[in-house]
Amino acid sequence: MNKLLLTALLLVLKLSPLFGQSDWKLKSDKEGIKIYTSVAPGSNVRAIKAEGEFNATASQLVALIMDVNTSPDWVYHVKSCVLIKRVSPSELYYYSEVNLPWPVANRDFVAHLTVSQNPDTKVVTIDGPAVAGFVPKKEGIVRVNDSKGKWVITPLGPDQIKVEYSIHVDPGGALPSWLVNSFATDGPVKIFRNIKLQLQKPVYKKTYLAFVEN
C-alpha cells in the first residue's frame, strides 16, 4: 500500500494507543501547530502526530471530544457522527461517515472512546480505536476497520493545555495523490483551528467534568 494513503483520513478519525514511536519527524509548523510523521512498526503506512496548545482546561477539551454529535462542526470532512452507546461519562461508542470528493467513495467507521487520567501528572488520555460491529456495512461506503489513535492532553498551567493527537489508519481502497496531499497539509491545521473556536462556546467554556481533574 502507498505510504501516503494513511494521510487521506488524517485527523478525520477521532479515534488507541499507538504508539511507542520515538522517531517522529517534523513535517510542518504553522499557526502554532506542528505535524510529525513516523514509521509505524509492522506497517508500510506512516503514523501522523499533531501538536498544539490551547487556552482551555482538560475538562473543556474532553467535553468537546466526547460530544461526538457535534463532530461535523469541527472535524475535517466529517459528514455525520452519531452516538451509538454511552457506557459511562468517560466511555462511549460512535459511528461516523467521512465525506470525500467524488468519485472517491466515502469512508465510515465505528470508534470506541475511553478517557483516563494519570492521578500524579494529571495528563489525560483519550483512546479511540476503530471497532467491528454495531453498524452494518453500507453500500458505496468503504468501512475503515484498522485505525488506532490517541489524544494526550497535558496541563501547562491555569487554563492552558498542550494537545497531542496521534493516528495510524488504513483507509482502504485507492486514493488520488491530490486528495492525500490536501488532507495531509490542511486537515490538522483546520481541525486544531476549529477546536480553538469550539472551546470558546459557552457550553464548553463553563464545563467541569467530575472524572477529570484540571
trRosetta pair geometry for C-beta under 8 A, 3 or more apart (Angstrom, degrees):
i j d omega theta_ij theta_ji phi_ij phi_ji
1 5 5.5 -67 167 21 107 145
1 44 6.0 146 57 81 82 110
1 45 6.0 -28 99 -57 121 106
1 170 7.1 8 149 -137 176 101
2 5 5.0 114 75 -30 86 95
2 45 8.0 54 98 -99 43 90
3 6 6.9 -32 172 7 52 109
3 44 6.2 -101 -85 150 81 75
3 45 5.5 162 -141 -120 52 49
3 46 5.4 52 -178 -15 102 97
4 7 5.8 -49 -169 29 64 110
4 8 7.5 80 140 -37 74 90
4 175 8.0 -130 112 79 91 109
4 177 6.8 31 109 -123 156 75
4 180 4.5 59 151 174 111 151
4 181 7.8 -14 -169 -58 133 64
4 184 7.4 -61 -155 -52 92 142
5 8 5.8 -39 -167 4 48 119
5 45 6.0 -70 63 -115 92 126
5 170 7.3 26 114 -146 122 57
5 171 5.8 -147 162 39 93 104
5 174 7.8 -87 -106 -131 119 39
5 175 5.7 130 -128 30 77 114
5 180 6.9 -76 -98 -106 30 125
6 9 7.5 -86 178 43 41 82
6 10 7.2 69 133 -71 73 84
6 45 4.1 140 -51 172 114 114
6 46 5.5 -149 42 58 153 63
6 47 7.4 -105 -179 -87 155 25
6 48 6.7 168 134 -22 117 107
6 168 6.8 -42 -142 -148 130 55
6 169 5.9 129 -147 62 76 68
6 170 7.4 -45 -95 -90 74 40
6 171 7.1 159 -118 -11 27 100
7 10 4.5 -1 -156 -45 62 121
7 46 7.6 4 -44 69 94 104
7 48 6.3 107 -100 -61 81 142
7 180 5.4 83 78 -169 101 81
7 181 7.9 51 107 -83 134 24
7 183 5.4 157 146 95 79 105
7 184 3.8 16 169 -80 144 97
7 187 7.8 178 179 26 83 140
8 100 7.8 22 171 -115 107 132
8 171 5.1 -89 75 17 112 167
8 175 4.4 -5 -95 142 159 172
8 179 5.9 38 -129 121 102 100
8 180 4.9 -55 -72 -101 86 69
8 183 5.3 114 -139 34 30 153
9 12 4.8 -96 -169 45 68 116
9 13 5.5 38 151 -19 116 104
9 98 6.3 -21 -127 -151 99 176
9 107 6.2 -53 -93 61 128 160
9 144 7.0 85 -104 -97 174 151
9 147 7.8 -71 105 -109 142 130
9 169 5.4 -74 76 96 124 145
9 171 4.6 158 -15 -91 122 120
9 183 6.9 -10 -49 -179 11 157
10 48 5.3 -13 -131 63 104 171
10 167 6.9 152 -140 72 53 132
10 183 4.8 142 31 148 103 102
10 184 5.8 111 -9 -95 156 48
10 187 4.6 134 89 78 102 153
10 188 6.4 -58 143 -46 117 88
11 48 7.3 -94 -38 107 85 133
11 50 6.3 17 -79 -6 134 143
11 75 7.5 -153 142 -152 79 84
11 76 6.3 59 98 30 99 121
11 165 6.3 73 -113 118 100 139
11 167 6.5 -178 -72 10 50 147
11 187 5.0 154 53 145 111 113
11 188 5.2 131 -11 -89 155 66
11 191 5.0 -128 144 2 134 163
12 75 6.2 104 -147 162 51 102
12 76 5.5 -91 -90 79 80 86
12 77 5.4 -40 -115 66 127 103
12 78 6.2 164 -164 -62 87 80
12 98 5.0 64 152 -121 140 128
12 107 8.0 99 105 68 139 124
12 183 7.3 -51 -29 -146 114 123
12 187 6.7 -73 -47 -149 81 131
13 96 7.6 161 -121 75 61 136
13 98 7.6 -52 -64 -61 73 134
13 109 6.2 12 -122 48 112 154
13 111 6.9 150 -173 -73 92 137
13 128 7.7 -179 151 112 87 117
13 130 7.1 -46 -161 -60 138 105
13 144 6.9 -111 -90 110 137 160
13 147 5.3 -77 154 -178 165 152
13 149 6.0 171 108 -22 102 150
13 167 6.3 139 70 -147 105 142
13 169 5.8 125 25 -82 151 156
14 65 6.4 176 -172 -156 132 90
14 68 7.4 -164 69 -119 145 91
14 71 6.4 -119 -11 -122 139 129
14 75 6.1 -82 -46 -106 109 145
14 96 7.5 98 26 -17 94 163
14 111 6.7 170 81 83 71 169
14 113 7.4 -5 124 -85 101 123
14 128 5.8 -21 128 109 64 167
14 149 7.2 -157 171 99 24 148
15 109 7.5 -36 -78 121 121 148
15 111 5.0 -134 -109 -126 78 133
15 128 3.9 -157 -168 104 38 99
15 129 6.1 60 -179 -107 109 19
15 130 6.1 -36 -123 -44 138 73
15 147 5.0 -101 -123 134 178 116
15 148 6.9 -163 130 -169 125 12
15 149 3.4 105 87 30 86 123
15 167 6.3 98 59 -122 105 108
15 169 7.2 119 34 -79 151 120
16 112 8.0 20 -71 73 128 95
16 127 4.2 61 -118 -173 69 108
16 128 6.4 -152 -57 52 78 25
16 129 3.6 -29 -12 -47 132 102
16 148 4.6 -84 47 -146 75 85
16 149 6.7 36 -12 46 48 41
16 150 6.3 114 -106 -67 10 91
17 125 7.7 10 -90 177 102 134
17 127 5.6 -46 -44 -111 73 120
17 148 6.9 -36 68 179 25 114
17 150 5.2 52 -110 -72 50 140
18 21 7.0 -14 131 -1 112 103
18 40 7.1 -80 -163 -123 117 108
18 47 5.8 123 -175 -136 155 143
18 148 5.1 133 -79 118 78 115
18 149 7.1 9 -35 -107 107 26
18 150 5.9 -133 7 5 82 117
18 166 5.0 -114 32 126 133 123
18 167 7.2 -175 -43 -113 138 14
18 168 5.3 117 -115 2 129 114
19 38 7.9 100 -167 76 119 145
19 40 7.9 -72 -121 -120 93 89
19 47 6.4 140 -123 -170 128 161
19 49 8.0 164 140 -77 165 116
19 148 7.6 158 -52 122 90 119
19 150 6.5 -140 9 25 111 134
19 166 5.1 -81 8 133 162 152
19 168 7.2 146 -89 -14 111 119
20 41 7.7 5 56 -9 99 131
21 24 6.0 102 124 -55 115 80
21 38 4.0 81 178 152 155 154
21 39 7.4 157 -123 63 121 52
21 40 7.1 -69 -65 -100 125 53
21 41 7.9 -163 -78 -22 82 88
21 47 6.1 -166 -20 59 153 144
23 38 5.5 131 82 -139 75 98
23 39 6.6 -6 81 30 129 91
24 36 3.9 22 180 165 108 142
24 37 7.2 146 -152 69 65 23
24 38 4.7 -53 -94 -64 58 116
24 49 5.8 -37 -130 35 134 137
25 36 6.1 144 66 -158 34 82
25 37 5.7 -27 59 61 91 76
25 38 6.8 150 9 -81 76 61
26 29 6.4 0 -177 -45 121 108
26 34 6.2 -53 -132 -168 101 108
26 35 7.5 102 -158 77 58 49
26 36 5.6 -45 -92 -97 44 83
27 35 5.0 -57 64 102 100 95
27 36 6.3 152 3 -115 89 25
27 37 5.5 55 -39 -7 131 101
28 33 7.9 8 110 102 97 83
28 34 7.2 174 91 -148 55 44
28 35 4.5 17 50 41 92 112
28 185 7.0 111 -47 -131 164 70
29 33 7.4 180 -146 84 44 44
29 34 4.9 -1 -106 -104 84 78
29 35 7.6 -149 -66 21 47 69
30 33 6.4 -20 73 54 55 86
30 189 6.5 -11 83 -105 104 131
31 189 5.9 95 43 -147 135 104
31 192 7.6 152 107 92 118 119
31 193 6.8 -17 147 -76 154 102
32 52 5.7 85 124 -140 89 90
32 53 6.5 -80 166 37 124 87
33 50 6.3 -9 -175 -169 100 100
33 51 7.1 159 -157 78 52 49
33 52 4.5 -19 -104 -79 75 116
33 188 6.1 169 158 133 131 103
33 189 5.4 164 69 -106 151 67
33 192 4.8 152 -103 62 134 158
33 193 7.9 -74 -36 -45 145 76
34 50 7.1 154 82 -156 51 48
34 51 4.5 -9 57 56 101 102
34 52 7.3 174 19 -66 68 63
35 48 6.9 -21 -167 -167 92 97
35 49 7.3 155 -157 83 45 51
35 50 5.5 -14 -102 -102 71 75
35 184 7.9 123 164 176 151 70
35 188 5.2 145 -91 55 116 162
36 48 7.2 147 81 -161 55 48
36 49 4.4 -11 60 60 104 100
36 50 7.8 -169 22 -73 73 31
36 51 7.5 36 -5 -7 109 107
37 46 4.7 13 -173 161 108 138
37 47 6.9 146 -160 78 56 51
37 48 5.8 -24 -102 -101 69 63
37 49 7.7 -174 -79 20 24 76
38 46 6.4 145 67 -166 34 88
38 47 4.7 -23 64 62 92 102
38 48 8.0 -176 22 -74 76 21
38 49 7.0 32 -3 -7 114 111
39 43 7.9 174 179 73 65 78
39 46 6.2 -58 -94 -114 41 78
39 47 7.6 20 106 15 6 90
40 43 4.2 -5 88 52 110 121
40 45 6.6 -3 31 82 125 64
40 46 6.5 154 -10 -145 91 27
40 47 4.5 113 -67 -36 102 102
40 168 4.7 98 -93 -131 151 146
43 168 6.8 122 62 179 163 128
43 170 7.9 -133 -148 -64 127 105
45 168 7.0 135 100 -164 100 86
45 169 7.8 -81 121 75 143 39
45 170 6.3 156 21 -92 156 74
46 168 7.7 -125 131 -120 30 90
47 166 6.3 15 170 -175 115 96
47 167 6.8 173 -158 88 76 36
47 168 4.1 -45 -101 -77 89 101
48 166 7.1 170 89 -148 48 53
48 167 5.5 -13 60 60 91 84
48 168 7.6 157 17 -78 66 54
48 184 7.8 -142 -109 -130 141 78
48 188 7.6 -142 159 -64 125 129
49 164 6.3 -9 -171 -171 105 96
49 165 6.9 163 -152 84 56 46
49 166 4.4 -14 -100 -98 89 83
49 167 7.8 161 -83 17 47 60
50 164 7.2 161 83 -154 49 47
50 165 4.9 -5 54 56 96 97
50 166 8.0 -170 22 -72 60 42
50 188 4.2 -173 -101 -149 138 126
50 191 7.6 80 105 72 171 121
50 192 6.5 -149 157 -50 132 125
51 162 7.1 -4 -167 -179 95 96
51 163 7.0 163 -149 87 48 55
51 164 5.1 -10 -100 -102 82 76
51 165 7.9 -171 -72 22 41 64
52 162 7.7 175 95 -154 30 58
52 163 5.5 -14 65 59 75 98
52 192 4.7 104 5 -156 163 142
53 156 6.9 -3 -139 -6 116 155
53 160 6.8 2 -177 -171 109 86
53 161 6.9 171 -152 89 65 44
53 162 5.3 -35 -97 -101 81 63
53 163 7.1 161 -98 14 28 79
54 61 6.7 118 70 -74 151 124
54 160 7.6 169 87 -148 46 45
54 161 5.5 -12 59 61 89 91
54 163 6.1 28 -2 -12 112 122
54 195 6.6 -78 -95 124 142 114
54 196 6.2 -156 -125 -96 99 76
54 199 6.3 103 179 5 130 170
55 159 5.7 20 -176 147 71 97
55 160 6.2 -25 -116 -95 53 66
55 196 8.0 58 33 -139 84 91
55 199 7.7 154 77 115 67 138
56 60 4.3 -117 -176 76 109 135
56 61 5.6 113 114 -45 136 92
56 159 6.3 -26 -114 -164 7 70
56 160 7.8 93 40 -99 38 21
56 161 5.8 -50 75 19 78 116
56 199 4.7 -72 -84 -168 140 143
56 204 7.8 -16 -141 144 127 112
57 60 4.8 103 55 1 76 100
57 61 7.5 -153 92 1 44 84
57 155 7.8 4 -149 -109 63 101
57 159 5.9 -53 -56 -107 77 53
57 161 6.8 108 -152 -39 17 122
57 207 7.9 -158 65 81 113 88
57 214 4.4 -22 -164 -125 122 133
58 61 6.1 -62 -152 41 35 103
58 62 6.0 34 155 -19 70 110
58 117 7.7 94 146 -111 151 121
58 122 7.2 -160 -13 157 157 96
58 124 4.8 134 -167 -4 128 139
58 153 4.8 130 -126 128 92 132
58 155 6.0 -63 -37 -67 114 93
58 161 5.8 141 -71 -101 65 142
58 212 5.3 -149 111 174 107 125
58 213 8.0 20 63 80 134 36
58 214 5.5 -177 34 -108 94 71
59 62 5.8 -58 -144 40 28 110
59 63 6.2 32 157 -23 64 107
59 207 5.4 -167 135 116 101 95
59 208 5.6 5 162 -132 162 36
59 209 4.3 -177 -140 17 98 94
59 212 4.6 165 -88 88 76 130
59 214 5.6 -60 -11 -63 106 110
60 63 5.8 -54 -151 33 27 114
60 64 6.7 27 152 -18 61 104
60 199 5.6 74 147 -144 124 99
60 204 4.9 87 -160 168 88 93
60 205 6.9 31 -126 -101 129 24
60 207 5.1 136 -102 57 61 116
61 64 5.6 -52 -151 34 37 112
61 65 6.4 31 155 -15 69 105
61 151 7.9 -163 142 167 118 139
61 153 5.7 169 80 -114 140 143
61 161 6.4 -113 -9 76 141 159
61 163 6.6 -156 -153 -92 161 128
61 195 7.4 26 -127 -172 96 119
61 199 6.9 -18 -81 -97 70 121
62 65 5.9 -57 -145 40 32 107
62 66 6.0 19 161 -9 67 114
62 115 5.9 66 -149 -126 122 144
62 124 6.2 -80 -69 160 122 155
62 126 6.8 169 -121 -65 82 127
62 153 7.1 -109 -55 12 88 162
62 209 5.9 -65 85 5 128 161
62 212 5.4 174 26 -63 158 158
63 66 6.1 -64 -140 46 24 103
63 67 6.1 28 157 -27 63 110
63 203 8.0 -161 141 135 130 82
63 204 5.5 169 91 -125 124 84
63 207 4.3 -73 -20 -177 167 162
63 209 6.2 -166 -64 -52 95 118
64 67 5.8 -58 -147 31 27 111
64 70 7.5 -85 -157 79 67 130
64 74 7.8 -20 178 52 117 157
64 195 6.9 113 129 -142 157 82
64 198 5.5 103 -136 126 133 129
64 199 6.5 -62 -52 -81 148 74
64 204 5.4 21 -64 -113 96 142
65 68 7.9 12 158 -75 45 68
65 113 7.3 178 140 -152 101 145
65 126 5.8 39 119 170 154 176
65 151 6.3 -86 -112 -5 164 169
66 89 7.9 46 166 175 159 60
66 90 7.8 -79 -104 -125 148 36
66 92 6.6 114 -155 18 90 132
66 113 6.5 179 -109 124 75 147
66 115 7.0 -40 -69 -42 127 132
66 126 7.9 -136 -60 -129 87 136
67 70 4.9 10 126 21 106 116
68 71 5.5 -9 -168 -30 55 116
68 81 5.1 -130 161 150 86 118
68 82 7.6 0 118 95 113 6
68 83 5.5 134 63 -74 120 80
68 92 7.0 -147 -11 108 133 139
68 94 4.3 -112 162 -98 165 165
68 96 7.6 -116 -178 -66 111 111
68 113 7.5 -172 -66 -1 124 148
69 81 6.1 -174 -117 97 27 92
69 82 6.8 41 -104 -115 80 39
69 83 6.0 -48 -53 -20 95 99
70 73 4.9 -34 177 21 81 124
70 74 7.1 28 136 10 91 103
70 81 7.8 -46 51 71 22 128
70 198 7.5 129 137 -141 132 130
71 74 6.8 -94 -155 53 37 77
71 75 4.5 -12 -177 11 87 128
71 78 5.0 -62 132 119 102 166
71 81 3.8 41 45 10 127 164
71 96 6.5 -48 92 -114 156 130
72 75 6.9 -53 -88 48 22 89
72 78 4.9 -131 -95 100 58 100
72 79 6.7 -11 -109 157 115 11
72 80 6.4 -7 -62 -98 128 29
72 81 6.0 -167 -33 9 82 102
73 194 7.4 164 128 -179 67 124
73 198 6.8 116 114 -96 116 116
74 191 6.7 89 154 -146 80 62
74 194 3.7 165 -148 141 86 127
74 195 6.2 108 175 -69 137 51
74 197 7.4 -172 -109 66 113 101
74 198 5.1 -33 -72 -46 152 136
75 78 4.2 42 89 -12 107 132
75 81 7.5 75 41 -45 138 146
75 191 6.1 25 -127 -122 49 106
75 194 7.6 -145 -53 87 28 149
76 183 7.3 140 128 -134 139 80
76 186 7.4 147 -137 117 143 87
76 187 4.5 -166 75 -139 169 77
76 190 5.2 97 -87 86 112 122
76 191 5.2 -76 -22 -61 102 96
76 194 8.0 179 -56 6 71 143
77 98 5.6 42 121 -167 102 84
77 99 5.2 -142 -176 62 77 77
77 100 6.8 47 -179 -78 135 54
77 183 7.6 -49 1 -105 147 103
77 187 7.6 -47 5 -112 113 101
78 81 5.7 3 170 -41 131 112
78 96 5.9 -46 -146 -171 109 119
78 97 7.5 114 -164 79 63 49
78 98 6.1 -52 -105 -107 52 62
78 99 7.1 79 161 8 8 90
79 96 8.0 136 52 179 69 73
79 97 4.6 -45 61 98 113 98
79 98 6.5 135 2 -152 93 9
79 99 3.7 113 -61 -47 106 104
79 106 6.7 -24 -2 -141 146 138
80 96 6.6 -178 94 -145 56 55
80 97 4.9 28 46 37 92 103
81 94 6.1 24 -177 162 87 128
81 95 7.3 174 -149 90 46 48
81 96 4.3 -2 -105 -104 81 97
81 97 7.9 -145 -66 25 52 59
82 94 6.3 168 84 -161 40 84
82 95 5.1 -11 59 60 93 93
82 96 7.5 174 19 -77 62 52
83 86 6.3 -2 -178 -48 127 93
83 92 6.3 -47 -144 179 97 132
83 93 7.8 103 -167 82 58 53
83 94 5.2 -49 -106 -103 42 95
84 92 7.7 141 53 170 72 84
84 93 4.4 -53 67 104 115 97
84 94 5.6 179 2 -106 87 30
84 95 5.6 88 -54 -18 113 93
84 110 6.8 13 -19 -143 155 108
84 134 5.4 17 -168 -174 160 130
84 135 7.2 -112 -99 -46 134 104
85 92 6.5 178 93 -156 53 66
85 93 4.6 24 47 41 92 108
85 134 7.7 -121 -2 -129 114 122
86 89 7.8 27 177 -85 113 29
86 91 7.6 125 -168 91 53 58
86 92 4.6 -22 -111 -106 61 105
87 91 4.0 -38 64 101 118 110
87 92 6.1 -161 13 -85 78 42
87 93 7.5 76 -28 -13 100 86
88 91 4.8 45 43 35 88 97
89 209 7.0 165 156 -157 128 103
89 210 7.3 55 90 50 166 97
89 211 5.8 158 94 1 121 134
90 114 6.6 47 141 -161 84 58
90 115 4.1 -110 -159 54 93 103
90 116 7.5 99 169 -67 133 46
90 211 5.0 -99 -57 114 125 160
91 112 7.7 -1 -167 -180 86 83
91 113 6.8 176 -144 94 42 64
91 114 4.9 8 -108 -109 89 76
91 115 7.2 -133 -62 19 57 75
92 112 7.7 -174 96 -151 37 49
92 113 5.3 -1 58 56 79 102
93 110 6.4 10 -178 178 101 100
93 111 7.1 172 -150 87 57 43
93 112 5.3 -20 -100 -101 80 68
93 113 7.6 179 -85 19 29 74
93 131 7.2 -69 -130 50 111 135
93 134 6.2 -149 155 -109 139 156
94 110 7.2 179 91 -151 34 61
94 111 5.8 -13 59 57 80 88
94 113 7.0 13 9 -4 106 114
95 108 6.9 14 -178 180 89 109
95 109 7.5 -178 -146 94 56 39
95 110 5.2 -28 -96 -99 74 77
95 134 6.8 -162 -68 121 108 121
95 135 4.8 76 -107 -34 141 154
96 108 6.5 -176 96 -148 46 70
96 109 6.1 -9 59 58 85 78
96 111 7.1 -2 11 4 111 112
97 106 5.6 23 180 158 100 132
97 107 7.4 163 -157 90 55 43
97 108 4.4 -27 -103 -96 70 101
97 141 6.6 -60 -133 -142 109 143
98 106 6.0 168 80 -167 59 80
98 107 4.4 -1 50 62 116 90
98 108 6.8 -169 13 -80 74 44
98 109 7.9 26 -14 5 107 98
99 106 5.8 -29 -112 -115 38 111
100 104 4.3 -74 130 101 124 116
100 105 6.9 37 61 90 125 27
100 106 5.5 173 22 -100 88 49
100 107 6.7 63 -20 -3 124 85
100 175 7.9 -92 -160 -126 149 109
100 179 6.9 47 -161 -161 106 142
101 104 5.9 57 71 33 59 108
101 179 6.6 -151 38 -104 109 118
104 175 6.3 47 -131 -125 134 76
104 176 7.0 -115 -67 7 122 97
104 179 6.3 47 -34 -79 161 172
105 140 6.2 -161 -139 174 108 58
105 141 6.2 173 169 -119 103 31
105 142 5.0 104 104 -18 124 100
105 173 6.5 -150 46 -109 115 177
106 140 7.5 42 36 131 94 83
106 141 4.9 -34 81 -121 94 89
106 142 7.3 -179 93 26 42 76
107 141 6.8 129 -127 -175 15 83
107 142 5.1 -39 -105 74 70 92
107 143 7.5 126 -161 -114 69 12
107 144 5.2 47 179 -36 116 109
107 171 5.8 -72 -93 -162 155 92
107 172 7.1 143 -117 49 110 107
108 135 7.6 -90 141 105 128 138
108 138 6.6 44 25 29 151 117
108 141 5.0 27 -2 158 114 131
108 142 7.6 154 21 76 68 44
108 143 6.0 -37 71 -108 82 60
108 144 6.9 -165 85 13 29 87
109 130 4.7 -71 -167 -123 122 115
109 143 6.8 122 -89 -165 56 64
109 144 4.1 -39 -75 63 115 104
109 145 7.7 -168 -122 -69 93 30
109 147 6.4 -4 -142 20 156 144
110 130 6.6 99 68 -159 53 70
110 131 5.4 -69 102 65 100 78
110 132 7.5 103 56 -131 122 8
110 133 7.0 -90 65 76 158 52
110 134 4.7 136 -138 59 160 132
110 135 5.5 163 -66 21 121 108
111 128 4.7 24 174 175 122 98
111 129 6.8 173 -145 92 76 27
111 130 5.6 -52 -92 -96 71 50
111 131 6.8 120 -129 9 22 86
111 147 7.6 -58 -98 88 101 125
112 127 7.9 -5 100 113 82 87
112 128 6.5 177 76 -145 44 53
112 129 6.0 -8 47 60 96 74
112 131 4.9 50 -22 -19 113 135
113 126 6.1 -6 -162 -176 95 100
113 127 7.2 161 -145 85 44 48
113 128 4.5 -4 -94 -100 72 101
114 126 7.2 168 80 -151 40 55
114 127 5.2 -8 55 57 92 94
114 128 7.6 178 18 -75 61 57
115 124 6.6 -11 -166 -171 95 104
115 125 7.4 157 -152 84 47 49
115 126 5.2 -17 -98 -100 73 81
115 211 6.9 105 100 114 124 124
115 212 7.2 -54 158 -71 135 105
116 124 7.3 162 85 -154 40 58
116 125 5.3 -12 62 60 89 95
116 127 7.7 14 10 0 106 102
117 122 6.5 -11 -177 -154 110 42
117 123 7.0 167 -151 84 64 39
117 124 4.8 -25 -98 -100 87 72
117 125 7.5 175 -84 18 38 69
117 211 7.5 164 3 150 125 74
117 212 6.0 149 -59 -123 146 63
117 213 6.5 148 144 29 156 85
118 121 4.4 14 97 45 132 94
118 122 6.6 -60 75 -7 81 12
118 123 4.8 22 26 49 118 85
118 124 8.0 -132 14 -69 73 32
118 125 7.8 68 -27 -10 88 103
119 122 7.7 17 -162 -74 18 52
119 213 7.9 57 -132 31 58 140
121 154 7.7 -41 152 -133 112 87
122 155 5.2 -13 105 12 125 130
122 213 5.8 -101 -127 91 101 96
122 214 7.4 67 -174 -172 132 15
123 152 6.5 -4 179 -171 111 89
123 153 6.8 159 -163 79 60 53
123 154 5.1 -13 -114 -102 95 72
123 155 7.4 -132 -83 9 51 77
124 151 7.8 -11 113 113 89 97
124 152 7.5 156 84 -157 53 42
124 153 4.2 -10 61 58 101 108
124 212 6.0 8 -96 -133 138 109
125 150 6.4 -21 -164 -168 96 105
125 151 7.0 153 -158 83 44 61
125 152 5.6 -9 -104 -104 76 70
125 153 7.7 -163 -72 21 31 75
126 150 7.0 153 79 -159 54 54
126 151 4.0 7 50 51 104 110
126 153 7.5 44 -7 -10 100 108
127 149 7.7 148 -155 87 51 55
127 150 5.5 -17 -104 -107 65 84
128 149 5.5 -26 66 73 91 99
128 150 7.5 169 23 -88 74 39
128 151 7.7 37 -1 -3 114 95
129 147 6.4 157 -157 92 58 68
129 148 5.3 -12 -107 -108 93 64
129 149 7.2 163 -86 27 45 67
130 144 5.6 -116 -116 117 161 92
130 145 6.0 -179 122 -161 130 22
130 146 6.7 -30 60 13 130 3
130 147 3.9 76 -10 44 118 102
130 148 7.9 -91 15 -59 80 43
130 169 7.6 90 -15 -126 130 101
131 134 7.2 67 97 -4 103 124
132 145 6.3 25 -82 -140 89 102
135 138 8.0 -27 150 -34 104 99
137 141 7.4 -166 -174 78 72 92
137 143 5.0 -78 -116 -41 100 136
138 141 4.5 25 79 35 102 122
138 143 7.9 131 27 -65 70 95
142 171 7.4 66 110 159 133 72
142 172 4.7 -171 169 96 125 127
142 173 5.1 -83 -108 -16 159 131
143 172 7.3 51 72 4 45 166
144 147 5.5 32 152 -30 117 126
144 169 6.5 0 -167 -172 129 114
144 170 7.3 163 -149 83 83 61
144 171 6.0 -39 -103 -131 111 48
144 172 6.2 -148 -97 1 60 114
145 170 7.8 -25 62 73 70 106
145 172 7.7 74 16 -55 84 127
146 169 6.8 143 105 -154 69 52
146 170 4.2 19 76 34 120 112
147 167 7.0 -11 -169 -165 93 98
147 168 7.3 173 -149 91 49 50
147 169 3.9 12 -115 -114 91 97
147 170 7.2 -133 -67 31 67 59
148 167 7.2 166 90 -148 50 52
148 168 5.3 0 58 57 93 92
148 169 7.4 -171 28 -73 50 65
149 165 7.0 6 -176 -177 105 84
149 166 6.4 177 -149 93 60 54
149 167 3.9 -3 -105 -103 102 86
149 168 7.4 -178 -74 24 63 52
149 169 7.3 -5 -52 -53 104 106
150 164 7.9 5 107 108 89 92
150 165 7.3 178 89 -148 47 48
150 166 5.1 -1 53 55 91 96
150 167 7.7 -177 20 -73 56 56
151 163 6.8 -27 -163 -162 93 93
151 164 7.3 148 -159 81 44 55
151 165 5.3 -13 -102 -101 70 81
152 163 7.3 149 79 -157 55 44
152 164 4.3 -5 55 57 103 104
152 165 7.8 -168 21 -73 68 37
152 166 7.7 25 -3 1 106 103
153 161 5.4 -7 -171 -178 90 132
153 162 7.5 156 -157 78 43 51
153 163 5.6 -7 -106 -105 72 75
154 161 6.4 144 73 -163 44 74
154 162 4.4 -14 61 58 104 100
154 163 7.8 -164 24 -71 73 32
154 164 7.6 37 -5 -2 107 101
155 160 7.4 89 -167 83 59 64
155 161 5.8 -45 -103 -104 43 79
155 214 6.7 133 -100 -171 134 58
156 160 4.3 -73 71 118 105 104
156 161 6.1 174 5 -105 92 21
156 162 5.6 95 -50 -24 116 91
157 160 4.4 16 57 47 84 124
163 192 7.7 169 82 -124 130 104
163 195 7.7 -98 65 136 170 163
165 188 7.9 -179 68 -131 121 99
171 175 6.7 18 91 -34 137 137
175 179 5.4 -108 174 79 100 124
175 180 5.6 119 115 -59 116 94
176 179 4.9 87 67 8 85 104
176 180 7.1 -151 99 -6 43 89
177 180 5.3 -54 -146 38 38 116
177 181 6.1 36 157 -19 70 106
178 181 5.8 -53 -146 38 30 110
178 182 6.4 36 152 -25 62 105
179 182 5.6 -50 -149 31 33 115
179 183 6.6 26 157 -12 64 104
180 183 6.2 -63 -154 39 27 104
180 184 6.1 24 154 -19 65 114
181 184 5.6 -57 -141 38 31 112
181 185 6.1 9 168 -4 68 113
182 185 6.6 -70 -143 45 21 94
182 186 5.5 -24 179 22 63 122
182 187 7.7 89 129 -36 63 89
183 186 6.8 -68 -114 55 18 85
183 187 4.4 25 -167 -35 62 130
184 187 6.9 19 -55 21 9 111
185 189 7.7 -15 153 5 52 121
186 189 6.2 -79 -158 47 37 106
186 190 5.6 26 161 -18 79 118
187 190 6.1 -70 -147 39 22 105
187 191 6.2 16 164 -17 64 111
188 191 5.8 -60 -145 38 29 109
188 192 6.2 18 163 -11 67 109
189 192 6.2 -61 -145 42 26 103
189 193 6.1 28 156 -20 64 111
190 193 5.6 -55 -143 39 29 114
190 194 6.2 30 156 -20 64 107
191 194 5.7 -57 -149 37 29 110
191 195 6.5 37 150 -26 63 101
192 195 5.4 -42 -148 26 37 118
192 196 7.0 43 153 -21 61 97
193 196 6.0 -51 -161 27 34 112
193 197 7.0 28 147 -13 64 104
194 197 5.6 -55 -153 38 40 111
194 198 6.1 40 152 -21 72 106
195 198 5.7 -56 -144 37 32 111
195 199 6.2 32 158 -23 66 107
196 199 6.0 -56 -149 32 26 111
196 200 7.3 30 152 -24 58 103
197 200 6.0 -57 -164 23 36 113
197 201 8.0 48 143 -33 61 91
198 201 5.9 -37 -170 2 47 115
198 204 6.5 58 144 9 78 156
199 204 5.4 -102 -134 111 46 137
199 205 7.1 105 163 -76 58 69
200 204 7.8 38 39 68 16 110
200 205 6.4 20 -166 -68 28 116
201 204 5.3 69 69 22 88 97
201 205 6.4 -161 89 -17 36 97
202 205 5.2 -57 -124 39 32 115
202 206 5.9 8 -178 -1 69 111
203 206 7.4 -71 -149 42 11 92
203 207 7.2 34 145 -57 51 105
204 207 5.1 -34 -153 -10 42 127
208 214 8.0 -82 -131 -16 81 126
209 212 4.2 45 81 26 115 106
